[in-house]
Amino acid sequence: MPARIAAFDGVRGTAVLLILALHSGYGPHFLGGGLGIEIFFVLSGYLISTLLIQERERWGSVSLSSFYLRRIARLAPALVLTLVAAGMAYRLLPDGTFAAYAGAVAAVVTYTANIAVSLRWSNLDGLGHTWSLAEEEQFYLLWPVILMFLLRLRRQRWAIALVVLGVAASWASLVLHHGPSIDGIPQAYFRPDSRAGSLLLGGLLALVVRDLRVRRVLAAHLTGVLSLVALVGVIIAAGRTRLDFLNECVPLAALASMLLIGHLSQRETSVPARLFSVAPLRWVGQISYGAYLYSGLFNAATDRWMADWSTPAIALIRTLAAVALAAVSYYLVEQPIRVRAGAVIAQRRERLHALSAA
């Protein structure tokens, strides 16, 4: 896989725009925007797994400490800014108490927000959208160790079968046990066990794509077009047809995303690749993490004034405000820290691998 695939930034941009459209006021009319989470999960699972596999193939081992430090450098700056902003404006949030804010911060910084919401320990007062970050971080904590075990198996078919079993178990939990409703949303939407399937699907893609026959199938132009059409179809159909969002739309969107991401990883000149490589969409993808964080907080803080006169124009203004905040954060805070920390961590990783090889 190339060092950086341009279309992947476009995929991120598409996913975050779907989510922002949902969060900013289009919710009742655009339930499919929530499927942007599945796109993020599959892409994240694939990229993380691919990087780990490549490091192991290059050095013969993986530095887990360097991996976790990279994640901190990538995620912490914007998250800290979000928590500070929430602290400064906690009276504007739904509960409006410092106790509620403190409880939400505790869940966010320990990456247990998804558990806190699903067990009703906290409603995360204005920070409820961080449940998905908790899901990813829990995956990042466990998956590298599991992946290293799978790569040591004599037959990779066993490794693939085990991951497929994990995906099936997660989706069975999603479909068979919705759990109690939390503000109108089934508990299964937030639970770690029921939402791990899409992340695992990304990991599965990273394993199977090493097979030349699989790469040929994924590289086919027809694979890219059909997977894109399927994904768009599910997004449009969500909330407008008899398709159940959790039971059917989530797994279907994840499978379509897996095929599309697999195609983009193998072919950079197809129609889908060119669509996702459009410069504005790639730019939004680069700032997507901050846009997701700031939009959730901004919308929670302004909902009380905008709920009664929400219109597409207001939704657009809220979306643009989140994008603007994310751009400032990306260029002034996130990127400088990431570049400097990345160089230090890369040097540290090479020293560790050199010592282990000596």
VEXKOL-859856 format. One line per field, with one value per residue (C-alpha): residue number from 1; residue in one letter; x, y, z. Coordinates in nm, 4 decimals. Each point is the difference from the previous one (the first is absolute). Layout:
lofi = c(NUM ...)
roro = c(A ...)
u = c(X ...)
v = c(Y ...)
w = c(Z ...)
//
This chain:
lofi = c(1 2 3 4 5 6 7 8 9 10 11 12 13 14 15 16 17 18 19 20 21 22 23 24 25 26 27 28 29 30 31 32 33 34 35 36 37 38 39 40 41 42 43 44 45 46 47 48 49 50 51 52 53 54 55 56 57 58 59 60 61 62 63 64 65 66 67 68 69 70 71 72 73 74 75 76 77 78 79 80 81 82 83 84 85 86 87 88 89 90 91 92 93 94 95 96 97 98 99 100 101 102 103 104 105 106 107 108 109 110 111 112 113 114 115 116 117 118 119 120 121 122 123 124 125 126 127 128 129 130 131 132 133 134 135 136 137 138 139 140 141 142 143 144 145 146 147 148 149 150 151 152 153 154 155 156 157 158 159 160 161 162 163 164 165 166 167 168 169 170 171 172 173 174 175 176 177 178 179 180 181 182 183 184 185 186 187 188 189 190 191 192 193 194 195 196 197 198 199 200 201 202 203 204 205 206 207 208 209 210 211 212 213 214 215 216 217 218 219 220 221 222 223 224 225 226 227 228 229 230 231 232 233 234 235 236 237 238 239 240 241 242 243 244 245 246 247 248 249 250 251 252 253 254 255 256 257 258 259 260 261 262 263 264 265 266 267 268 269 270 271 272 273 274 275 276 277 278 279 280 281 282 283 284 285 286 287 288 289 290 291 292 293 294 295 296 297 298 299 300 301 302 303 304 305 306 307 308 309 310 311 312 313 314 315 316 317 318 319 320 321 322 323 324 325 326 327 328 329 330 331 332 333 334 335 336 337 338 339 340 341 342 343 344 345 346 347 348 349 350 351 352 353 354 355 356 357 358)
roro = c(M P A R I A A F D G V R G T A V L L I L A L H S G Y G P H F L G G G L G I E I F F V L S G Y L I S T L L I Q E R E R W G S V S L S S F Y L R R I A R L A P A L V L T L V A A G M A Y R L L P D G T F A A Y A G A V A A V V T Y T A N I A V S L R W S N L D G L G H T W S L A E E E Q F Y L L W P V I L M F L L R L R R Q R W A I A L V V L G V A A S W A S L V L H H G P S I D G I P Q A Y F R P D S R A G S L L L G G L L A L V V R D L R V R R V L A A H L T G V L S L V A L V G V I I A A G R T R L D F L N E C V P L A A L A S M L L I G H L S Q R E T S V P A R L F S V A P L R W V G Q I S Y G A Y L Y S G L F N A A T D R W M A D W S T P A I A L I R T L A A V A L A A V S Y Y L V E Q P I R V R A G A V I A Q R R E R L H A L S A A)
u = c(0.0000 0.1385 0.1138 -0.3185 -0.3011 -0.1667 -0.3440 0.0036 -0.0047 -0.3024 -0.1652 0.0600 -0.1405 -0.3124 -0.0507 0.0325 -0.2292 -0.2651 0.0318 0.0010 -0.3146 -0.1673 0.1196 -0.0624 -0.3724 -0.0735 -0.0449 -0.3715 0.0453 0.3436 0.0415 0.2515 0.2490 0.0624 0.1534 0.3008 0.1124 0.0155 0.2144 0.2385 0.0122 0.0798 0.2636 0.1583 0.0122 0.1592 0.2636 0.1066 0.0271 0.1930 0.2519 0.0549 0.0429 0.2455 0.2066 0.0171 0.1025 0.2715 0.1439 -0.1189 -0.1864 -0.2295 0.0743 -0.3308 0.1253 0.0796 -0.3385 -0.1826 0.2122 -0.0920 -0.3665 0.0374 0.1783 -0.2709 -0.3066 0.0840 0.0444 -0.3499 -0.1578 0.1626 -0.1184 -0.3531 -0.0004 0.1365 -0.2657 -0.2692 0.1267 -0.0160 -0.3552 -0.1407 -0.2936 -0.1191 -0.0075 -0.3213 0.0548 0.1856 0.1730 0.3680 -0.0650 -0.1459 0.2945 0.2525 -0.1696 0.0067 0.3694 0.0828 -0.1682 0.1605 0.3615 -0.0207 -0.1558 -0.3000 -0.2613 -0.1753 -0.0276 -0.1144 -0.2809 -0.1082 -0.0183 -0.1576 0.2772 0.0084 -0.1625 0.3409 -0.1554 0.0926 0.2729 -0.2204 0.1528 0.3305 -0.1467 0.1412 0.3491 -0.0203 -0.0988 0.3020 0.2438 -0.1184 0.0606 0.3463 0.0832 -0.0884 0.0282 0.3804 0.0623 -0.2666 0.1318 0.3558 -0.1331 -0.1974 0.3026 0.1970 -0.2494 0.1405 -0.2922 -0.1405 -0.3321 -0.0420 0.0704 -0.2547 -0.2567 0.0457 -0.0516 -0.3084 -0.1291 0.0639 -0.1937 -0.2882 -0.0088 -0.0038 -0.2804 -0.1956 0.0177 -0.1118 -0.2984 -0.1149 0.0310 -0.0889 -0.0318 -0.1948 -0.0588 0.2257 -0.1638 -0.1757 0.3153 0.0474 0.2788 0.1640 0.0882 0.2590 0.1137 0.3610 -0.0915 -0.2677 0.1969 0.3368 -0.1081 0.0823 0.3455 0.0692 -0.1193 0.2707 0.2541 -0.1298 0.0532 0.3628 0.0525 -0.1676 0.1421 0.3429 -0.1302 0.0663 -0.3343 -0.1869 0.1927 -0.0966 -0.3691 0.0154 0.1886 -0.2732 -0.1835 -0.3313 0.0784 0.0549 -0.3121 -0.2320 0.1282 -0.0437 -0.3528 -0.0864 0.1321 -0.1866 -0.3142 0.0117 0.0631 -0.2998 -0.2210 0.0716 -0.3069 -0.1964 -0.0701 -0.0802 0.3701 0.0755 0.2846 0.1898 -0.0959 0.0501 0.1370 0.3047 0.1298 -0.0808 0.1753 0.3027 0.0270 -0.0364 0.2625 0.2365 -0.0216 0.0299 0.3015 0.1589 -0.0505 0.1464 0.3036 0.0761 -0.1017 0.0528 -0.1316 -0.3525 -0.3159 -0.0551 0.3671 -0.0242 -0.3249 0.1529 0.3218 -0.1692 0.2043 -0.2778 -0.1196 0.3563 0.0497 -0.3122 0.1318 0.3271 -0.1836 -0.2773 0.1036 -0.0241 -0.3168 -0.1658 0.1053 -0.0834 -0.3308 -0.1410 0.0891 -0.1059 -0.3362 -0.0651 0.0786 -0.2267 -0.2897 -0.2156 -0.0106 -0.0214 -0.2312 -0.3183 0.1152 0.2274 0.0159 0.2366 0.1670 0.0635 0.1297 0.2405 0.1215 0.0639 0.1877 0.2168 0.0725 0.1244 0.2160 0.1488 0.0848 0.1534 0.2162 0.1417 0.0654 0.1622 0.2467 0.0863 -0.0065 -0.0506 0.2327 0.3011 -0.0211 -0.0519 0.2969 0.2412 -0.1165 -0.0087 0.3666 0.1043 -0.2122 0.1320 0.3609 -0.0850 -0.1620 0.3012 0.2333 -0.2166 -0.0100 0.3749 0.0668 -0.2289 0.1752 0.3486)
v = c(0.0000 0.3487 0.2235 0.2084 -0.0661 0.3272 -0.1547 -0.1087 0.3657 0.0417 -0.2972 0.1632 0.3262 -0.1731 -0.1844 0.3103 0.2052 -0.2707 0.0146 0.3812 0.0074 -0.2318 0.1876 0.3491 -0.0277 -0.2320 -0.2934 -0.0758 0.0134 -0.1543 -0.2965 -0.1468 0.2638 -0.2169 -0.2629 0.2285 -0.1613 -0.3400 0.1429 0.1462 -0.3262 -0.2177 0.2423 0.0339 -0.3756 -0.0489 0.2716 -0.0898 -0.3686 0.0754 0.2192 -0.2673 -0.2729 0.2131 0.0765 -0.3687 -0.0924 0.2669 -0.0478 -0.3446 0.1429 0.2843 0.2704 0.0254 0.2899 0.2014 -0.0921 0.1311 0.3157 0.0730 -0.0360 0.2428 0.2562 -0.0355 0.0125 0.1913 0.3622 0.0500 -0.2012 0.2159 0.3153 -0.1432 -0.0773 0.3451 0.1654 -0.2141 0.1063 0.3672 -0.0363 -0.2726 0.2178 0.0004 -0.3799 -0.2024 -0.0725 0.3249 -0.1152 -0.0385 -0.3440 -0.1221 0.1481 -0.1622 -0.3391 0.0317 0.0942 -0.3028 -0.2289 0.1718 0.0012 -0.3653 -0.0901 -0.1623 0.2394 -0.2772 -0.2122 0.2979 0.0750 -0.3597 -0.0686 0.3406 0.1104 0.3355 0.1749 0.1624 0.3485 0.1436 -0.2580 -0.2946 -0.0256 -0.1121 -0.3496 -0.0895 0.1155 -0.2301 -0.2880 0.0601 0.0412 -0.3225 -0.1686 0.1580 -0.1266 -0.3633 -0.0539 0.0394 -0.2807 -0.2193 0.0764 -0.0974 -0.3326 -0.0552 0.0734 -0.2678 -0.2710 -0.2546 0.0288 0.3433 -0.1607 -0.0639 0.3653 0.1137 -0.2479 0.1283 0.3626 -0.0972 -0.1735 0.3204 0.2094 -0.2484 -0.0028 0.3796 0.0304 -0.2758 0.2089 0.3044 -0.1748 -0.2315 0.2238 0.3646 0.0577 0.2823 0.3281 0.2948 0.3273 -0.1885 -0.1819 -0.3751 -0.0838 -0.2186 0.3141 0.0899 -0.3361 -0.1022 -0.3588 0.0920 0.2747 -0.1751 -0.1797 0.2835 0.0543 -0.3726 0.0047 0.2545 -0.2274 -0.2913 0.2000 0.0648 -0.3753 -0.1204 0.2724 -0.1633 -0.2721 0.0816 -0.1485 0.2234 0.3064 -0.0736 -0.0213 0.3202 0.1860 -0.0729 0.3149 -0.1820 -0.0678 0.3691 0.1155 -0.2638 0.0543 0.3777 -0.0392 -0.2433 0.2354 0.3003 -0.2114 -0.1097 0.3575 0.1278 -0.2910 0.0332 0.1431 0.0161 -0.3685 -0.3094 -0.0678 -0.0051 0.2387 -0.2210 -0.3446 0.0631 0.3434 -0.0142 -0.3403 0.0789 0.3374 -0.1586 -0.2723 0.2529 0.2219 -0.2954 -0.0744 0.3666 0.0603 -0.3193 0.1225 0.3429 -0.1623 -0.1812 0.2426 0.3763 0.0753 -0.1423 0.2128 -0.0498 0.0846 0.3222 0.0967 -0.0394 0.1749 0.3346 0.2635 0.1587 -0.3392 -0.1064 0.3224 -0.0637 -0.3515 0.1348 0.2081 -0.2565 -0.0986 0.3544 0.0670 -0.2988 0.1030 0.3687 -0.0477 -0.2228 0.2472 0.3068 -0.1521 -0.1083 0.3507 0.1723 -0.2468 0.1837 0.3093 -0.1704 -0.2944 0.1978 0.1543 -0.2621 0.0270 -0.1319 0.3438 -0.0141 -0.3558 0.1191 0.2891 -0.2364 -0.2390 0.2770 0.1306 -0.3442 -0.0269 0.3463 -0.0862 -0.3280 0.1756 0.2443 -0.2842 -0.2167 0.2580 0.1757 -0.2873 -0.3540 -0.0122 0.1712 -0.2363 -0.3040 0.0794 0.0666 -0.2923 -0.2274 0.0641 -0.0719 -0.3165 -0.1267 0.0417 -0.1743 -0.2902 -0.0470 -0.0048 -0.2598 -0.2222 0.0408 -0.1050 -0.3012 -0.1095 0.0387)
w = c(0.0000 -0.0830 0.2855 -0.0326 -0.2185 -0.0970 -0.0330 0.3645 0.1067 -0.2236 0.1668 0.3393 -0.1314 -0.1282 0.3279 0.2174 -0.2246 0.0338 0.3779 0.0126 -0.2119 0.2494 0.3091 -0.1329 -0.0550 -0.2882 0.2386 -0.0509 -0.3765 -0.0363 0.2336 -0.2447 0.1134 0.3044 -0.2271 -0.0350 0.3256 -0.1718 -0.2788 0.2600 0.1941 -0.3027 -0.1309 0.3438 0.0535 -0.3414 0.0313 0.3522 -0.0909 -0.3189 0.1818 0.2634 -0.2626 -0.1986 0.3106 0.0877 -0.3555 -0.0025 0.3483 0.1027 0.3001 0.1018 0.2563 0.1836 0.2114 -0.3151 -0.1422 0.3064 0.0116 -0.3624 0.0864 0.2903 -0.2183 -0.2621 0.2245 0.3155 -0.1232 -0.1457 0.2800 0.2674 -0.1791 -0.0112 0.3717 0.0874 -0.2167 0.1631 0.3431 -0.0945 -0.1321 0.2240 0.1061 -0.3615 -0.0195 0.0535 0.3731 0.0624 0.3199 0.0764 0.1514 -0.3305 -0.1891 0.2361 -0.0373 -0.3773 0.0008 0.2157 -0.2525 -0.2990 0.1242 0.1059 -0.3362 0.1633 -0.1404 -0.1937 0.3151 0.2081 -0.2435 -0.0585 0.3759 0.0685 0.2334 -0.1776 -0.2950 -0.0658 0.0096 -0.3403 -0.0595 -0.0927 -0.3468 0.1556 0.0445 -0.3438 0.1012 0.3015 -0.2273 -0.2210 0.2883 0.1617 -0.3344 -0.0274 0.3481 -0.0674 -0.3731 -0.0463 0.2479 -0.1615 -0.3490 0.0933 0.1274 -0.3196 -0.2182 0.1831 -0.0886 -0.2396 -0.2376 -0.0679 -0.0884 0.3721 0.0755 -0.2581 0.1314 0.3565 -0.1064 -0.2028 0.3132 0.1985 -0.2520 0.0050 0.3817 0.0163 -0.2539 0.1727 0.3175 -0.1983 -0.1573 0.2763 0.3054 -0.0525 0.3749 0.1646 -0.1796 0.0860 -0.1049 -0.2776 -0.1161 0.0687 0.2430 -0.2661 -0.1964 0.2675 0.1411 -0.0682 -0.0837 -0.2531 -0.1789 -0.0353 -0.3180 -0.2400 0.1511 -0.0223 -0.3603 -0.0756 0.1673 -0.2064 -0.3187 0.0968 0.0413 -0.3193 -0.2240 0.0274 -0.2338 -0.3668 -0.1093 0.2429 -0.1181 -0.3605 0.0910 0.2038 -0.2732 -0.2562 -0.1061 0.0417 0.3678 0.0651 -0.1819 0.1490 0.3554 -0.0322 -0.1400 0.2804 0.2683 -0.1386 -0.0291 0.3638 0.1183 -0.1955 0.1023 0.3736 0.1698 -0.3260 -0.0620 0.2011 0.0513 0.3731 0.0825 0.2473 -0.1249 -0.3703 -0.0917 0.2308 -0.1232 -0.3642 0.0158 0.1670 -0.2665 -0.2833 0.1676 0.0307 -0.3737 -0.0947 0.2246 -0.1292 -0.3558 0.0732 0.1610 -0.3273 -0.2713 -0.0031 -0.3512 0.0069 0.0042 0.3773 0.0682 -0.2019 0.1733 0.3456 -0.1059 -0.0656 0.1832 0.2140 0.1197 0.0852 0.1966 0.2061 0.0605 0.1377 0.2615 0.0562 0.3538 0.1319 -0.1981 0.1633 0.3509 -0.0257 -0.1824 0.2721 0.2743 -0.2002 -0.0863 0.3600 0.1264 -0.2544 -0.0210 0.2534 -0.2219 -0.3374 0.0669 -0.0713 -0.3263 -0.1458 -0.3793 -0.2678 -0.0024 0.3759 -0.0337 -0.2700 0.2174 0.2919 -0.2273 -0.1432 0.3503 0.1061 -0.3132 0.0628 0.3609 -0.1128 -0.2609 0.2565 0.2428 -0.2680 -0.1285 0.3260 0.2508 -0.1281 -0.2987 0.1652 0.2981 -0.2211 -0.2247 0.2859 0.2100 -0.3049 -0.0772 0.3598 0.0189 -0.3362 0.1182 0.3250 -0.1860 -0.2272 0.3008 0.1729 -0.3093 -0.0511 0.3591 -0.0276 -0.3207 0.1487)
//
